Amino acid sequence: MDRQNTVPRGQAAPPAGGVDLRGKTAVVTGGSGVLCSCMARALGACGARVAVLARGLGRAEAVAEEIVRAGGEAMAVACDATDKASLEAARSAVLARFGTADILVNGAGGNRPAATTDDEFYGGDAGRTFFDLEERAIREVFDVNSLSALLATQVFARGMARGGCVVNVSSMNAFRPLTKIPAYSAAKSALSNLTMWLAAYFAAAGIRVNAIAPGFFVTEQNRALLYAADGTPTPRTEKILAATPMRRFGEPEELLGALMFLVDPRASGFVTGVVLPVDGGFSAYSGV
């Protein structure tokens, strides 16, 4: 059984940015990562009770403690989002502590080196080619990026009241696949498609399902691909920035406007099934 830790309740924080989530419980998978920990803190600042789910309890606890220090209420739960039994145990812990699950952010994700090619185009045998990608790694990428969202929605949307919502964290790779990462791009594309399917399925129940598609943000998983050990940009970074009209990477906080829009029924009560890019213009630029 998963371990869980409840952080003591702090003083209720006033809603931030005009979004009032008091009385709501937000569950964030992958909640200890760079992007989703920022989302979890923002949800807490809006008055939501936040359940931070992550494979490592210690890192989830650190995020939950930040929320409490800021005056919110949070708990940390060790959970493998690719395992339904683990998710069921997490749901039991969340309901026992908070009573409801009203907002689900499916943020678990990531890539695997063995599912990544070294070459951008076919024509040589240097390093790992498409033909060398490992089946197990490919399956893991699909599990953590798309299957995890399906399973978490099965678990946490069951019994979710009208007005509940699910926000999936997709990627611009779902629209335009990047070189070298075929499994990740395909898995995020599957997640975007799943978002639309779930939106139609749950619409009559009053549960909205949408997704955010981040462009390029520096995270723990991709830092080594974007910057050399001495901090200089890699050639891949130069290509990314050349294809991004704003000519920079995004900051985690720049995802929060999209998140708050999607979780606030006053702002997006008639919005479901959308995949919202937050990409500095990447999707709008043809390169010429």
MIPA-290084 format. One record per residue (C-alpha): residue number from 1; residue in three letters; x, y, z. Coordinates in Angstrom, 3 decimals, decimal comma. Last residue first. Example, Ala and Ser with C-alpha at 12.3 -4.5 7.8 and 13.67 -1.06 7.14 Angstrom:
<recs>
<2; SER; <13,670; -1,060; 7,140>>
<1; ALA; <12,300; -4,500; 7,800>>
</recs>
This chain:
<recs>
<288; VAL; <9,732; 31,593; -42,883>>
<287; GLY; <9,918; 29,105; -40,027>>
<286; SER; <6,241; 28,226; -40,163>>
<285; TYR; <5,393; 29,981; -36,905>>
<284; ALA; <1,985; 29,764; -35,247>>
<283; SER; <2,594; 26,571; -33,238>>
<282; PHE; <5,803; 27,984; -31,725>>
<281; GLY; <4,133; 31,286; -30,751>>
<280; GLY; <5,487; 31,437; -27,203>>
<279; ASP; <4,109; 27,964; -26,496>>
<278; VAL; <1,118; 27,856; -24,197>>
<277; PRO; <-1,148; 25,796; -26,429>>
<276; LEU; <-4,678; 24,969; -25,200>>
<275; VAL; <-6,032; 21,524; -26,004>>
<274; VAL; <-9,812; 21,893; -25,966>>
<273; GLY; <-12,391; 19,229; -25,145>>
<272; THR; <-14,494; 21,366; -22,834>>
<271; VAL; <-15,234; 25,073; -22,547>>
<270; PHE; <-18,759; 26,173; -21,623>>
<269; GLY; <-17,956; 26,766; -17,944>>
<268; SER; <-14,663; 28,390; -18,880>>
<267; ALA; <-14,461; 31,679; -16,965>>
<266; ARG; <-17,063; 31,165; -14,239>>
<265; PRO; <-16,245; 27,453; -14,207>>
<264; ASP; <-12,672; 28,237; -13,098>>
<263; VAL; <-10,459; 25,183; -13,658>>
<262; LEU; <-9,675; 25,958; -17,306>>
<261; PHE; <-8,960; 29,659; -16,863>>
<260; MET; <-6,811; 28,996; -13,803>>
<259; LEU; <-4,716; 26,464; -15,714>>
<258; ALA; <-4,256; 28,731; -18,732>>
<257; GLY; <-3,170; 31,621; -16,517>>
<256; LEU; <-0,918; 29,292; -14,559>>
<255; LEU; <1,196; 28,093; -17,452>>
<254; GLU; <3,341; 31,244; -17,419>>
<253; GLU; <4,358; 30,445; -13,841>>
<252; PRO; <6,463; 27,549; -15,152>>
<251; GLU; <8,606; 29,979; -17,212>>
<250; GLY; <8,658; 29,551; -20,975>>
<249; PHE; <11,806; 29,247; -23,029>>
<248; ARG; <12,940; 32,143; -25,195>>
<247; ARG; <12,863; 33,510; -28,718>>
<246; MET; <9,270; 34,849; -28,572>>
<245; PRO; <8,857; 33,604; -32,149>>
<244; THR; <9,819; 30,033; -31,196>>
<243; ALA; <11,419; 28,172; -34,119>>
<242; ALA; <14,829; 29,832; -33,635>>
<241; LEU; <14,503; 29,103; -29,925>>
<240; ILE; <14,086; 25,400; -30,565>>
<239; LYS; <16,958; 25,237; -33,056>>
<238; GLU; <19,345; 27,018; -30,678>>
<237; THR; <18,260; 24,744; -27,856>>
<236; ARG; <19,026; 21,687; -29,989>>
<235; PRO; <22,489; 23,081; -30,760>>
<234; THR; <23,128; 23,088; -26,996>>
<233; PRO; <22,961; 26,276; -24,954>>
<232; THR; <25,942; 27,022; -22,678>>
<231; GLY; <25,564; 26,195; -19,005>>
<230; ASP; <28,992; 24,601; -18,473>>
<229; ALA; <27,457; 21,121; -18,360>>
<228; ALA; <25,796; 21,720; -21,718>>
<227; TYR; <22,245; 23,035; -21,879>>
<226; LEU; <19,074; 21,910; -23,663>>
<225; LEU; <19,381; 18,131; -23,684>>
<224; ALA; <20,773; 18,056; -20,135>>
<223; ARG; <17,882; 20,244; -18,946>>
<222; ASN; <15,234; 17,935; -20,417>>
<221; GLN; <14,172; 15,868; -17,426>>
<220; GLU; <14,792; 18,447; -14,706>>
<219; THR; <12,657; 20,950; -16,535>>
<218; VAL; <13,282; 23,840; -18,934>>
<217; PHE; <10,080; 24,829; -20,705>>
<216; PHE; <9,341; 24,574; -24,399>>
<215; GLY; <5,735; 24,601; -25,527>>
<214; PRO; <3,159; 23,555; -22,998>>
<213; ALA; <-0,067; 21,944; -24,245>>
<212; ILE; <-2,762; 22,442; -21,604>>
<211; ALA; <-5,651; 20,024; -21,687>>
<210; ASN; <-9,410; 19,976; -21,226>>
<209; VAL; <-12,060; 17,796; -19,591>>
<208; ARG; <-15,279; 19,281; -18,175>>
<207; ILE; <-17,551; 17,311; -15,856>>
<206; GLY; <-21,242; 18,237; -16,014>>
<205; ALA; <-22,439; 14,644; -16,343>>
<204; ALA; <-23,704; 15,326; -19,871>>
<203; ALA; <-20,194; 16,392; -20,866>>
<202; PHE; <-18,415; 13,335; -19,442>>
<201; TYR; <-18,085; 11,284; -22,638>>
<200; ALA; <-17,561; 14,242; -24,953>>
<199; ALA; <-14,752; 15,658; -22,831>>
<198; LEU; <-13,284; 12,184; -22,313>>
<197; TRP; <-12,899; 11,704; -26,053>>
<196; MET; <-11,370; 15,165; -26,500>>
<195; THR; <-8,822; 14,605; -23,744>>
<194; LEU; <-8,059; 11,118; -25,075>>
<193; ASN; <-7,021; 12,697; -28,377>>
<192; SER; <-4,675; 15,052; -26,540>>
<191; LEU; <-3,263; 12,144; -24,545>>
<190; ALA; <-2,689; 10,059; -27,667>>
<189; SER; <-0,746; 12,956; -29,173>>
<188; LYS; <1,272; 13,081; -25,959>>
<187; ALA; <2,121; 9,400; -26,380>>
<186; ALA; <3,064; 9,854; -30,030>>
<185; SER; <5,427; 12,728; -29,243>>
<184; TYR; <7,002; 10,838; -26,332>>
<183; ALA; <7,490; 7,680; -28,395>>
<182; PRO; <8,952; 9,505; -31,397>>
<181; ILE; <11,502; 11,563; -29,435>>
<180; LYS; <14,507; 12,167; -31,715>>
<179; THR; <12,898; 14,813; -33,937>>
<178; LEU; <9,932; 16,707; -32,594>>
<177; PRO; <6,348; 15,848; -33,397>>
<176; ARG; <4,109; 18,797; -34,277>>
<175; PHE; <0,652; 18,865; -32,686>>
<174; ALA; <1,152; 16,336; -29,851>>
<173; ASN; <4,727; 17,559; -29,510>>
<172; MET; <3,203; 20,839; -28,366>>
<171; SER; <2,590; 18,979; -25,150>>
<170; SER; <-0,172; 17,446; -23,025>>
<169; VAL; <-0,869; 18,207; -19,372>>
<168; ASN; <-4,410; 17,012; -18,762>>
<167; VAL; <-6,934; 19,131; -16,887>>
<166; VAL; <-9,974; 17,355; -15,458>>
<165; CYS; <-12,990; 19,207; -14,132>>
<164; GLY; <-15,762; 18,996; -11,594>>
<163; GLY; <-18,832; 21,180; -11,987>>
<162; ARG; <-21,173; 18,272; -11,529>>
<161; ALA; <-19,778; 16,063; -8,772>>
<160; MET; <-16,962; 13,574; -9,178>>
<159; GLY; <-18,266; 10,125; -8,173>>
<158; ARG; <-15,804; 8,337; -10,421>>
<157; ALA; <-13,658; 11,123; -11,852>>
<156; PHE; <-10,799; 10,166; -9,513>>
<155; VAL; <-10,246; 6,508; -10,461>>
<154; GLN; <-11,089; 6,377; -14,146>>
<153; THR; <-9,434; 9,781; -14,605>>
<152; ALA; <-6,262; 8,493; -12,951>>
<151; LEU; <-6,298; 5,443; -15,225>>
<150; LEU; <-6,707; 7,438; -18,446>>
<149; ALA; <-4,125; 10,008; -17,365>>
<148; SER; <-1,606; 7,286; -16,459>>
<147; LEU; <-2,199; 5,525; -19,789>>
<146; SER; <-1,158; 8,662; -21,675>>
<145; ASN; <2,185; 10,039; -20,491>>
<144; VAL; <3,447; 7,478; -17,959>>
<143; ASP; <2,254; 4,378; -19,790>>
<142; PHE; <3,163; 5,582; -23,269>>
<141; VAL; <6,702; 6,375; -22,159>>
<140; GLU; <6,979; 3,076; -20,285>>
<139; ARG; <5,859; 1,154; -23,368>>
<138; ILE; <8,562; 2,827; -25,453>>
<137; ALA; <11,153; 2,013; -22,792>>
<136; ARG; <10,161; -1,656; -22,792>>
<135; GLU; <10,278; -1,824; -26,585>>
<134; GLU; <13,797; -0,440; -26,750>>
<133; LEU; <14,629; 1,931; -29,590>>
<132; ASP; <17,435; 0,492; -31,710>>
<131; PHE; <15,635; 0,610; -35,051>>
<130; PHE; <14,918; 4,318; -34,655>>
<129; THR; <18,652; 4,886; -34,349>>
<128; ARG; <20,841; 4,883; -31,239>>
<127; GLY; <24,422; 5,958; -31,927>>
<126; ALA; <25,806; 6,446; -35,425>>
<125; ASP; <24,250; 4,055; -37,920>>
<124; GLY; <23,446; 6,463; -40,702>>
<123; GLY; <20,708; 7,563; -43,051>>
<122; TYR; <17,569; 8,155; -41,077>>
<121; PHE; <17,113; 11,676; -39,733>>
<120; GLU; <17,411; 13,264; -36,300>>
<119; ASP; <20,012; 10,851; -34,971>>
<118; ASP; <20,548; 9,993; -31,316>>
<117; THR; <17,128; 8,392; -31,012>>
<116; THR; <15,026; 8,464; -27,859>>
<115; ALA; <13,060; 5,569; -26,347>>
<114; ALA; <16,125; 4,263; -24,492>>
<113; PRO; <16,615; 7,742; -23,031>>
<112; ARG; <13,114; 7,658; -21,479>>
<111; ASN; <10,552; 10,479; -21,576>>
<110; GLY; <8,279; 12,094; -19,022>>
<109; GLY; <4,773; 12,357; -17,690>>
<108; ALA; <2,521; 12,678; -14,665>>
<107; GLY; <0,583; 15,940; -14,888>>
<106; ASN; <-3,002; 14,749; -14,895>>
<105; VAL; <-4,619; 17,618; -12,995>>
<104; LEU; <-7,835; 16,441; -11,363>>
<103; ILE; <-10,258; 18,931; -9,840>>
<102; ASP; <-13,241; 18,068; -7,616>>
<101; ALA; <-12,030; 15,205; -5,446>>
<100; THR; <-14,052; 15,112; -2,250>>
<99; GLY; <-13,898; 14,220; 1,451>>
<98; PHE; <-10,601; 15,948; 2,249>>
<97; ARG; <-8,728; 13,505; 4,466>>
<96; ALA; <-10,503; 10,190; 3,907>>
<95; LEU; <-11,248; 11,174; 0,315>>
<94; VAL; <-7,561; 11,815; -0,382>>
<93; ALA; <-6,375; 8,608; 1,280>>
<92; SER; <-8,956; 6,486; -0,553>>
<91; ARG; <-8,005; 8,177; -3,822>>
<90; ALA; <-4,337; 7,371; -3,229>>
<89; ALA; <-5,161; 3,707; -2,624>>
<88; GLU; <-7,140; 3,646; -5,866>>
<87; LEU; <-4,225; 5,285; -7,692>>
<86; SER; <-1,812; 2,629; -6,425>>
<85; ALA; <-4,221; -0,103; -7,497>>
<84; LYS; <-4,493; 1,528; -10,923>>
<83; ASP; <-0,740; 1,561; -11,545>>
<82; THR; <0,640; 4,080; -14,066>>
<81; ALA; <0,072; 6,965; -11,647>>
<80; ASP; <2,475; 5,432; -9,127>>
<79; CYS; <1,509; 7,105; -5,857>>
<78; ALA; <3,152; 8,430; -2,704>>
<77; VAL; <0,620; 10,884; -1,298>>
<76; ALA; <1,296; 14,372; 0,028>>
<75; MET; <-1,370; 16,485; 1,681>>
<74; ALA; <-2,317; 20,117; 1,374>>
<73; GLU; <-4,057; 23,048; 3,020>>
<72; GLY; <-3,131; 26,636; 2,334>>
<71; GLY; <-1,464; 29,445; 4,270>>
<70; ALA; <1,747; 29,876; 2,275>>
<69; ARG; <3,536; 27,554; 4,701>>
<68; VAL; <0,858; 24,968; 3,923>>
<67; ILE; <1,501; 25,150; 0,185>>
<66; GLU; <5,251; 24,873; 0,703>>
<65; GLU; <4,698; 21,845; 2,956>>
<64; ALA; <2,718; 20,140; 0,211>>
<63; VAL; <5,569; 20,686; -2,255>>
<62; ALA; <8,169; 19,246; 0,139>>
<61; GLU; <5,878; 16,344; 0,987>>
<60; ALA; <5,630; 15,400; -2,684>>
<59; ARG; <9,425; 15,326; -2,879>>
<58; GLY; <9,651; 13,040; 0,134>>
<57; LEU; <6,833; 10,760; -1,012>>
<56; GLY; <8,556; 9,799; -4,250>>
<55; ARG; <6,193; 8,416; -6,853>>
<54; ALA; <4,172; 11,612; -6,844>>
<53; LEU; <0,706; 12,790; -5,855>>
<52; VAL; <0,164; 16,216; -4,300>>
<51; ALA; <-3,349; 16,446; -2,873>>
<50; VAL; <-4,384; 20,100; -2,718>>
<49; ARG; <-7,203; 21,707; -0,745>>
<48; ALA; <-8,204; 24,593; -2,944>>
<47; GLY; <-8,025; 28,178; -1,673>>
<46; CYS; <-6,669; 29,934; -4,745>>
<45; ALA; <-3,160; 29,831; -3,284>>
<44; GLY; <-3,484; 26,044; -3,089>>
<43; LEU; <-4,233; 25,856; -6,788>>
<42; ALA; <-1,174; 28,011; -7,444>>
<41; ARG; <1,052; 25,760; -5,332>>
<40; ALA; <-0,165; 22,685; -7,181>>
<39; MET; <0,421; 24,327; -10,557>>
<38; CYS; <4,006; 25,219; -9,633>>
<37; SER; <4,518; 21,651; -8,431>>
<36; CYS; <3,113; 20,578; -11,786>>
<35; LEU; <5,702; 22,411; -13,873>>
<34; VAL; <8,887; 21,549; -11,988>>
<33; GLY; <7,820; 18,060; -10,962>>
<32; SER; <6,547; 17,126; -7,482>>
<31; GLY; <2,882; 16,949; -8,489>>
<30; GLY; <3,268; 14,236; -11,089>>
<29; THR; <-0,396; 13,685; -10,388>>
<28; VAL; <-2,254; 16,707; -9,025>>
<27; VAL; <-5,505; 16,245; -7,098>>
<26; ALA; <-7,475; 19,420; -6,401>>
<25; THR; <-10,089; 19,515; -3,639>>
<24; LYS; <-12,676; 22,298; -3,688>>
<23; GLY; <-14,182; 24,145; -0,717>>
<22; ARG; <-12,287; 27,316; -1,592>>
<21; LEU; <-11,435; 27,396; -5,286>>
<20; ASP; <-12,030; 31,124; -5,819>>
<19; VAL; <-10,223; 32,471; -8,871>>
<18; GLY; <-9,913; 36,279; -8,572>>
<17; GLY; <-6,147; 36,207; -9,060>>
<16; ALA; <-5,505; 34,528; -5,750>>
<15; PRO; <-8,224; 33,361; -3,367>>
<14; PRO; <-7,529; 34,235; 0,275>>
<13; ALA; <-5,440; 31,649; 2,089>>
<12; ALA; <-6,978; 29,559; 4,841>>
<11; GLN; <-4,637; 29,365; 7,815>>
<10; GLY; <-2,667; 26,141; 7,893>>
<9; ARG; <-3,894; 22,590; 8,097>>
<8; PRO; <-1,364; 20,002; 9,161>>
<7; VAL; <0,446; 18,154; 6,342>>
<6; THR; <-0,971; 14,737; 5,665>>
<5; ASN; <1,462; 12,013; 4,687>>
<4; GLN; <0,822; 8,994; 2,556>>
<3; ARG; <2,424; 5,618; 2,084>>
<2; ASP; <1,168; 3,511; -0,748>>
<1; MET; <0,000; 0,000; 0,000>>
</recs>
